Amino acid sequence: QVQLAESGGGLVQPGGSLRLSCAASGSIFSFDAMGWYRQAPGKLRELVATIISGGSTNYADSVQGRFTISRNNARNTVYLQMNSLKPEDTAVYYCNLKRPTVVGTRDYWGQGTQVTVSS
């Protein structure tokens, strides 16, 4: 089993920064992809950024150039550095671990952490 625990959310003014962390425990493998998703009120959950163990990253267009995802494989931790935050970044942010299986992909999710961008 895999458990994911996020931390680092909070209230920040527009233009500010936050750093989210996600610690994974349990059986973690080098081929697991990790990432961040977010869900704003009344909207579907959407991809923010992903990273694989080799370091390749993928970002949503809306956060490209402002957010940076990184991963510490030794600590099974993934981070999301968020700069130049905008009110539209307000959402619950969820950590995700995506594991390939014989029949497809299995997703694991954290409990989420609230990020509010407001003056």
TORPA-4810 file (N, C-alpha, C, O; in nm, 3 decimals):
<nodes>
NODE_1_0.084_-0.119_0.000_0.000_0.000_0.000_0.087_0.124_0.000_0.203_0.121_0.042_Q
NODE_2_0.028_0.233_-0.048_0.097_0.361_-0.055_0.014_0.465_0.019_-0.108_0.472_0.002_V
NODE_3_0.081_0.544_0.100_0.016_0.657_0.166_0.088_0.785_0.124_0.211_0.790_0.117_Q
NODE_4_0.009_0.888_0.097_0.064_1.016_0.055_0.016_1.123_0.153_-0.103_1.131_0.184_L
NODE_5_0.108_1.206_0.200_0.073_1.310_0.296_0.125_1.444_0.247_0.245_1.465_0.236_A
NODE_6_0.031_1.534_0.216_0.068_1.667_0.169_0.082_1.764_0.285_0.024_1.746_0.392_E
NODE_7_0.162_1.867_0.261_0.174_1.977_0.357_0.217_2.102_0.281_0.264_2.094_0.167_S
NODE_8_0.199_2.217_0.345_0.248_2.341_0.287_0.144_2.434_0.231_0.178_2.544_0.186_G
NODE_9_0.018_2.395_0.231_-0.084_2.484_0.181_-0.110_2.600_0.275_-0.055_2.605_0.385_G
NODE_10_-0.194_2.694_0.231_-0.227_2.808_0.316_-0.282_2.923_0.237_-0.320_2.909_0.121_G
NODE_11_-0.285_3.037_0.302_-0.335_3.161_0.241_-0.217_3.249_0.201_-0.125_3.271_0.279_L
NODE_12_-0.220_3.298_0.079_-0.112_3.382_0.030_-0.171_3.492_-0.057_-0.275_3.473_-0.120_V
NODE_13_-0.105_3.606_-0.061_-0.152_3.716_-0.144_-0.112_3.693_-0.289_-0.016_3.622_-0.317_Q
NODE_14_-0.185_3.752_-0.382_-0.147_3.742_-0.523_-0.003_3.788_-0.543_0.041_3.888_-0.486_P
NODE_15_0.068_3.713_-0.625_0.209_3.741_-0.649_0.302_3.671_-0.552_0.424_3.672_-0.571_G
NODE_16_0.246_3.610_-0.449_0.327_3.542_-0.350_0.367_3.402_-0.390_0.339_3.357_-0.502_G
NODE_17_0.432_3.333_-0.297_0.482_3.198_-0.324_0.443_3.102_-0.211_0.425_3.142_-0.096_S
NODE_18_0.431_2.977_-0.248_0.412_2.867_-0.153_0.488_2.746_-0.204_0.512_2.731_-0.324_L
NODE_19_0.526_2.660_-0.110_0.590_2.535_-0.148_0.512_2.420_-0.084_0.498_2.412_0.038_R
NODE_20_0.461_2.333_-0.169_0.391_2.215_-0.122_0.487_2.096_-0.118_0.576_2.082_-0.201_L
NODE_21_0.465_2.010_-0.019_0.544_1.887_-0.008_0.450_1.768_-0.001_0.338_1.779_0.050_S
NODE_22_0.495_1.656_-0.051_0.419_1.532_-0.044_0.515_1.420_-0.011_0.604_1.387_-0.088_C
NODE_23_0.494_1.361_0.106_0.577_1.249_0.149_0.503_1.119_0.124_0.389_1.102_0.167_A
NODE_24_0.567_1.029_0.053_0.508_0.899_0.022_0.567_0.792_0.113_0.688_0.787_0.133_A
NODE_25_0.481_0.708_0.166_0.527_0.596_0.248_0.467_0.467_0.195_0.370_0.468_0.119_S
NODE_26_0.526_0.357_0.235_0.483_0.228_0.181_0.582_0.183_0.075_0.699_0.221_0.076_G
NODE_27_0.533_0.101_-0.016_0.618_0.047_-0.121_0.622_0.145_-0.238_0.525_0.158_-0.313_S
NODE_28_0.734_0.214_-0.252_0.752_0.310_-0.360_0.859_0.257_-0.455_0.963_0.208_-0.411_I
NODE_29_0.832_0.266_-0.584_0.923_0.213_-0.684_0.973_0.324_-0.774_0.907_0.427_-0.792_F
NODE_30_1.089_0.302_-0.831_1.152_0.405_-0.915_1.068_0.437_-1.038_1.079_0.547_-1.093_S
NODE_31_0.986_0.342_-1.083_0.907_0.367_-1.202_0.773_0.434_-1.173_0.695_0.461_-1.265_F
NODE_32_0.745_0.462_-1.046_0.623_0.535_-1.012_0.637_0.680_-1.057_0.740_0.743_-1.033_D
NODE_33_0.534_0.731_-1.120_0.529_0.873_-1.151_0.458_0.945_-1.037_0.365_0.891_-0.978_A
NODE_34_0.501_1.065_-1.007_0.436_1.143_-0.902_0.398_1.280_-0.956_0.457_1.329_-1.051_M
NODE_35_0.299_1.339_-0.894_0.256_1.467_-0.945_0.156_1.537_-0.855_0.123_1.490_-0.746_G
NODE_36_0.111_1.649_-0.905_0.012_1.731_-0.834_-0.106_1.759_-0.924_-0.091_1.788_-1.043_W
NODE_37_-0.223_1.750_-0.865_-0.347_1.789_-0.930_-0.415_1.891_-0.840_-0.380_1.906_-0.723_Y
NODE_38_-0.514_1.961_-0.896_-0.589_2.055_-0.813_-0.736_2.055_-0.854_-0.772_2.021_-0.967_R
NODE_39_-0.818_2.094_-0.758_-0.961_2.101_-0.784_-1.017_2.225_-0.717_-1.013_2.239_-0.595_Q
NODE_40_-1.069_2.314_-0.799_-1.134_2.435_-0.750_-1.283_2.407_-0.731_-1.337_2.315_-0.793_A
NODE_41_-1.351_2.486_-0.647_-1.494_2.465_-0.625_-1.572_2.468_-0.756_-1.557_2.560_-0.837_P
NODE_42_-1.654_2.367_-0.776_-1.737_2.360_-0.894_-1.667_2.319_-1.021_-1.726_2.321_-1.129_G
NODE_43_-1.540_2.281_-1.009_-1.463_2.242_-1.127_-1.411_2.100_-1.112_-1.406_2.045_-1.002_K
NODE_44_-1.372_2.041_-1.225_-1.313_1.909_-1.224_-1.168_1.915_-1.176_-1.102_2.018_-1.187_L
NODE_45_-1.121_1.803_-1.124_-0.981_1.795_-1.086_-0.896_1.801_-1.211_-0.927_1.738_-1.312_R
NODE_46_-0.788_1.879_-1.204_-0.704_1.897_-1.322_-0.557_1.875_-1.287_-0.514_1.896_-1.174_E
NODE_47_-0.483_1.834_-1.388_-0.340_1.813_-1.374_-0.270_1.947_-1.355_-0.300_2.044_-1.425_L
NODE_48_-0.176_1.951_-1.262_-0.089_2.068_-1.244_0.050_2.038_-1.298_0.100_2.109_-1.384_V
NODE_49_0.111_1.932_-1.247_0.247_1.897_-1.289_0.275_1.753_-1.251_0.222_1.701_-1.153_A
NODE_50_0.360_1.687_-1.330_0.404_1.552_-1.300_0.554_1.540_-1.318_0.616_1.620_-1.389_T
NODE_51_0.611_1.439_-1.253_0.754_1.413_-1.264_0.777_1.263_-1.251_0.715_1.196_-1.169_I
NODE_52_0.869_1.212_-1.333_0.907_1.072_-1.320_1.044_1.063_-1.255_1.112_1.164_-1.238_I
NODE_53_1.084_0.944_-1.217_1.206_0.928_-1.139_1.328_0.981_-1.212_1.422_1.027_-1.149_S
NODE_54_1.328_0.974_-1.344_1.442_1.025_-1.419_1.449_1.176_-1.425_1.549_1.232_-1.470_G
NODE_55_1.343_1.243_-1.380_1.344_1.388_-1.374_1.263_1.458_-1.481_1.249_1.580_-1.476_G
NODE_56_1.209_1.385_-1.578_1.126_1.449_-1.680_0.999_1.503_-1.618_0.936_1.438_-1.535_S
NODE_57_0.963_1.624_-1.659_0.848_1.692_-1.600_0.746_1.731_-1.707_0.777_1.741_-1.825_T
NODE_58_0.624_1.753_-1.660_0.517_1.798_-1.747_0.431_1.896_-1.668_0.401_1.871_-1.551_N
NODE_59_0.392_2.007_-1.729_0.315_2.110_-1.661_0.190_2.146_-1.740_0.186_2.138_-1.863_Y
NODE_60_0.089_2.186_-1.666_-0.028_2.246_-1.730_0.014_2.381_-1.786_0.100_2.449_-1.730_A
NODE_61_-0.047_2.419_-1.896_-0.014_2.548_-1.958_-0.034_2.664_-1.862_0.040_2.762_-1.865_D
NODE_62_-0.134_2.652_-1.777_-0.169_2.762_-1.687_-0.065_2.789_-1.579_-0.063_2.896_-1.519_S
NODE_63_0.024_2.692_-1.553_0.124_2.710_-1.448_0.266_2.710_-1.503_0.361_2.735_-1.429_V
NODE_64_0.281_2.681_-1.631_0.414_2.677_-1.693_0.489_2.808_-1.668_0.435_2.916_-1.692_Q
NODE_65_0.611_2.796_-1.620_0.691_2.914_-1.593_0.673_2.974_-1.455_0.752_3.058_-1.413_G
NODE_66_0.570_2.932_-1.384_0.546_2.983_-1.249_0.565_2.875_-1.143_0.610_2.903_-1.032_R
NODE_67_0.531_2.752_-1.176_0.542_2.641_-1.082_0.658_2.551_-1.123_0.689_2.536_-1.241_F
NODE_68_0.721_2.490_-1.022_0.828_2.395_-1.047_0.807_2.272_-0.961_0.795_2.281_-0.839_T
NODE_69_0.805_2.156_-1.025_0.792_2.030_-0.953_0.930_1.966_-0.943_1.009_1.971_-1.037_I
NODE_70_0.956_1.907_-0.827_1.084_1.838_-0.808_1.060_1.714_-0.722_0.956_1.699_-0.658_S
NODE_71_1.159_1.628_-0.721_1.140_1.498_-0.654_1.270_1.456_-0.588_1.377_1.466_-0.647_R
NODE_72_1.259_1.409_-0.466_1.372_1.352_-0.394_1.344_1.203_-0.381_1.267_1.162_-0.294_N
NODE_73_1.405_1.125_-0.465_1.377_0.981_-0.468_1.422_0.913_-0.339_1.358_0.818_-0.293_N
NODE_74_1.532_0.960_-0.281_1.582_0.898_-0.158_1.483_0.915_-0.043_1.473_0.829_0.044_A
NODE_75_1.410_1.026_-0.044_1.314_1.054_0.062_1.171_1.026_0.020_1.078_1.047_0.099_R
NODE_76_1.151_0.978_-0.102_1.015_0.952_-0.153_0.926_1.074_-0.136_0.811_1.063_-0.091_N
NODE_77_0.978_1.189_-0.171_0.906_1.314_-0.152_0.903_1.392_-0.283_1.002_1.395_-0.357_T
NODE_78_0.790_1.454_-0.309_0.777_1.539_-0.426_0.735_1.678_-0.377_0.658_1.691_-0.282_V
NODE_79_0.785_1.779_-0.445_0.760_1.917_-0.405_0.696_1.993_-0.522_0.712_1.958_-0.639_Y
NODE_80_0.625_2.097_-0.487_0.571_2.189_-0.586_0.598_2.331_-0.539_0.534_2.381_-0.446_L
NODE_81_0.693_2.396_-0.603_0.723_2.535_-0.573_0.632_2.621_-0.660_0.636_2.613_-0.783_Q
NODE_82_0.551_2.703_-0.596_0.454_2.785_-0.668_0.489_2.932_-0.649_0.485_2.984_-0.537_M
NODE_83_0.522_2.999_-0.757_0.557_3.141_-0.755_0.455_3.221_-0.835_0.379_3.165_-0.915_N
NODE_84_0.456_3.351_-0.813_0.366_3.441_-0.887_0.222_3.389_-0.884_0.155_3.382_-0.986_S
NODE_85_0.177_3.354_-0.765_0.045_3.296_-0.752_-0.065_3.394_-0.788_-0.055_3.514_-0.763_L
NODE_86_-0.171_3.339_-0.847_-0.286_3.418_-0.891_-0.411_3.369_-0.818_-0.415_3.255_-0.772_K
NODE_87_-0.513_3.453_-0.809_-0.638_3.407_-0.745_-0.693_3.280_-0.809_-0.752_3.196_-0.741_P
NODE_88_-0.674_3.265_-0.939_-0.726_3.146_-1.007_-0.648_3.019_-0.974_-0.687_2.910_-1.016_E
NODE_89_-0.539_3.031_-0.898_-0.468_2.913_-0.850_-0.532_2.856_-0.723_-0.493_2.750_-0.675_D
NODE_90_-0.630_2.927_-0.670_-0.699_2.881_-0.550_-0.768_2.748_-0.576_-0.848_2.735_-0.668_T
NODE_91_-0.736_2.649_-0.494_-0.791_2.515_-0.512_-0.739_2.424_-0.400_-0.650_2.462_-0.323_A
NODE_92_-0.796_2.306_-0.393_-0.737_2.200_-0.312_-0.636_2.127_-0.400_-0.669_2.082_-0.509_V
NODE_93_-0.515_2.117_-0.351_-0.409_2.052_-0.427_-0.387_1.910_-0.374_-0.371_1.889_-0.253_Y
NODE_94_-0.387_1.815_-0.466_-0.373_1.674_-0.431_-0.245_1.616_-0.486_-0.210_1.637_-0.602_Y
NODE_95_-0.175_1.544_-0.402_-0.059_1.468_-0.445_-0.106_1.338_-0.509_-0.202_1.276_-0.463_C
NODE_96_-0.038_1.298_-0.613_-0.075_1.176_-0.685_0.048_1.089_-0.711_0.155_1.139_-0.746_N
NODE_97_0.030_0.959_-0.695_0.132_0.863_-0.738_0.065_0.771_-0.839_-0.041_0.714_-0.812_L
NODE_98_0.128_0.757_-0.952_0.071_0.678_-1.061_0.163_0.560_-1.087_0.280_0.577_-1.121_K
NODE_99_0.108_0.439_-1.070_0.189_0.317_-1.082_0.140_0.232_-1.198_0.023_0.194_-1.203_R
NODE_100_0.230_0.201_-1.289_0.190_0.110_-1.398_0.168_-0.031_-1.344_0.242_-0.078_-1.259_P
NODE_101_0.066_-0.096_-1.395_0.037_-0.234_-1.358_0.022_-0.317_-1.484_0.029_-0.265_-1.595_T
NODE_102_0.001_-0.442_-1.466_-0.015_-0.532_-1.580_-0.136_-0.493_-1.664_-0.135_-0.508_-1.786_V
NODE_103_-0.239_-0.445_-1.598_-0.364_-0.414_-1.668_-0.385_-0.265_-1.691_-0.489_-0.225_-1.744_V
NODE_104_-0.289_-0.183_-1.654_-0.307_-0.040_-1.675_-0.229_0.041_-1.576_-0.110_0.016_-1.554_G
NODE_105_-0.296_0.141_-1.515_-0.231_0.228_-1.418_-0.316_0.238_-1.294_-0.439_0.246_-1.301_T
NODE_106_-0.250_0.236_-1.178_-0.322_0.255_-1.052_-0.283_0.388_-0.993_-0.165_0.423_-0.988_R
NODE_107_-0.382_0.463_-0.948_-0.360_0.594_-0.887_-0.376_0.588_-0.736_-0.467_0.524_-0.683_D
NODE_108_-0.284_0.656_-0.669_-0.294_0.679_-0.525_-0.303_0.830_-0.503_-0.240_0.909_-0.574_Y
NODE_109_-0.382_0.870_-0.403_-0.407_1.012_-0.378_-0.385_1.047_-0.232_-0.411_0.967_-0.142_W
NODE_110_-0.335_1.169_-0.211_-0.330_1.224_-0.077_-0.465_1.283_-0.040_-0.559_1.280_-0.119_G
NODE_111_-0.472_1.338_0.081_-0.599_1.391_0.130_-0.625_1.532_0.080_-0.737_1.582_0.091_Q
NODE_112_-0.523_1.597_0.025_-0.537_1.731_-0.028_-0.498_1.839_0.071_-0.510_1.822_0.193_G
NODE_113_-0.451_1.949_0.017_-0.416_2.065_0.099_-0.470_2.191_0.031_-0.456_2.207_-0.091_T
NODE_114_-0.531_2.278_0.108_-0.596_2.395_0.052_-0.494_2.505_0.025_-0.410_2.536_0.109_Q
NODE_115_-0.502_2.562_-0.095_-0.423_2.679_-0.131_-0.522_2.790_-0.167_-0.606_2.773_-0.256_V
NODE_116_-0.512_2.902_-0.097_-0.599_3.015_-0.123_-0.515_3.137_-0.155_-0.427_3.176_-0.078_T
NODE_117_-0.541_3.195_-0.271_-0.469_3.314_-0.315_-0.567_3.431_-0.314_-0.659_3.438_-0.396_V
NODE_118_-0.546_3.521_-0.220_-0.641_3.630_-0.203_-0.575_3.745_-0.130_-0.486_3.726_-0.046_S
NODE_119_-0.619_3.865_-0.163_-0.569_3.983_-0.093_-0.662_4.018_0.022_-0.637_4.115_0.094_S
</nodes>
